[in-house]
Amino acid sequence: MEDDVRMVVRLPGVIQLIRAMPLFFRHRLARAGFWVLAVIAVLSLFGPLWFGNDALTPDASRIYSPPSAGHLLGTDQLGRDLFLRILEGGRVSLLTGLAATLLATFFGCLYGIASGMARGWLDRILMGFLDALISIPVILLVIVSQAFGESSLLKVTLVIALASWMGTARMMRTECRTLMEADFIKAAIAGGASSIRLVFRHLLPNALAPLVVVVTVGVGQAILLESTLSFLNLGVPATVASWGNLLGNGMSSVLSGAWWVVLFPGLSIVLTVLAINLIGDGLRDTIDPKHRSQY
Amino acid sequence: MLGIIPQLMLLSILAFLIMKVAPGDPVASLVGGREFMTEADYQRVSRNLGLDRPVLVQYGIWFENILNGDWGRSIADGREIRGIVLEGLRVTLVLVGFSWLTITLLAIGAGYWAGTRAHSWPDYVISTLALVSFATPAFWLGLILILIFSVRLEWLPSAGQSTLGREGGLADQAAHLVLPVMTIVLTHVGPCIRLVRGSVRDVLSADFFRAARARGLARTTLILRYLLPNALTPFITWAGFSFPLLVGGIFIVEWVFGWPGIGRLFLQAAISRNYPLLMAVVLVTGVLVIIGNLVADLLVAWLNPKLRRGHGR
């Protein structure tokens, strides 16, 4: 009996995703987002290897030189090539955003599933805490915790994750609640499935589709948060290049007229987050039948 | 309604914890270091400050002091924190007020425009702008606007609330408001427009609206009595939800434009680790956000009689 049930429901989340792929690539905006992000990611990850590090050593003779054939996007306040700095920073910004979101997703899933499967007082306490937390401007606590103590890549990642798991938790709880009422889950429980089996065989695979959408959009938000923190010198350590760090002394660059030092790193952030949001929109439209008619 | 009690409790606990996780020894910092005081003095001062009591008791005393209006003194200059925070709040509310007014008007106007003309080119332009606005960091847009309007064109001032020496001038203050308000509006209006656009479309195709239209009601009645109250409900709900996010955006904009409000105060306090000030700002901002949520809830209930029943809980 349980085997039959499993045969039917084993991979719906994954199947949903695979089925959505051709549809996803027919979604024009999502396709554009995908390719823009792919180019940015490949350039950031492999660009520094390809172009070498020569143009990244400070050079007093070319401080703030405007964009030219030699330096495509100009040079920064220490005479370093801005294009290479952006690629270097992109690696940190993308990976930090991704790592923070994955952490947040893990914690959010744990919390949401626990709350969704629990009944009664435990669920009420967990949800009450979550509601209270959502209504508080967590960003302030993030800034405080970054201001106290040394900053490191790991700490920034953790802090961003801690500031952004709440949405996932709430979504997972709703999903679990709905799924727990479904017949195949009831059958699995009647068949003696353990909680762990229930989570990994049934709940997670079935909630995968909406989860993917939330994660995608989350990466964009994490990148924005990281850049804001780094701009305030409260993000990744000053020795590490990230898109936010590149903008760190943006004000003095603006006032000395070096527009390229401010424009290009910011444009990389906007392009990346925009691409990620378009992918998220596309995934939601293609995975969730309710949204399909819209495009 | 009762939901705000646990919210306020959690908020006050988190604000209190700032003091507990702040680096450094508060007793030793009074005299510049532990080596400058004897062990007996150290114990005595700790006892006088109440630091030997259980943490829960300390929390209780702190909370009582806050309620009595004693918010402590700033580490940086010894001024009363209550005065600093309330003054900062007043300055911030000017910025927030103008920004919210503009966002609301733009969201309703542009959302209505795009929603009633779905899939036309203005709709596409507005939707694209909304998408881009959602992906733009506020601090960067602020820098770019300063670059264009202050550095290049020299039309508008880039920092502060007024020009030094000309504090009184209304035109001068208005000019200082333009760029910060523009930054907040442009980075937050995107999702609002999309939301209003979506709900306008939903209402336009809803049965009750078609019925009202079929009855031959006047256009203004249709829009004011039927379309807007229903189309604005999701927007107001979202506005209530987004207060916590808006706070972050406003704080960073104040920082970029040197606007002497509560946000700049907070970031300065964070960088100089002025924890009594941090606690006060977190508490005050949090309470305002929670009240904002509540007001949004009540407003939605008032606009939508269907939800009133649910509020008896």
Interface residues (C-beta under 8 A of the other chain):
Chain A: G128 F129 D131 A132 L133 I134 S135 I136 P137 V138 I139 L140 L141 I143 V144 S145 Q146 A147 F148 G149 G220 L224 S227 T228 F231 L232 N233 L234 L247 G250 M251 V254 L255 G257 W259 V262 L263 G266 I269 V270 V273 L274 N277 L278
Chain B: G3 P6 Q7 M9 L10 L11 L14 I18 V21 A22 P23 L131 V132 F134 A135 T136 P137 A138 F139 W140 L141 L143 I144 I146 L147 V151 F241 F243 P244 L245 V247 G248 F251 I252 W255 V256 F266 L267 A270 I271 R273 L278 V281 V282 T285 G286 V289 I290 N293
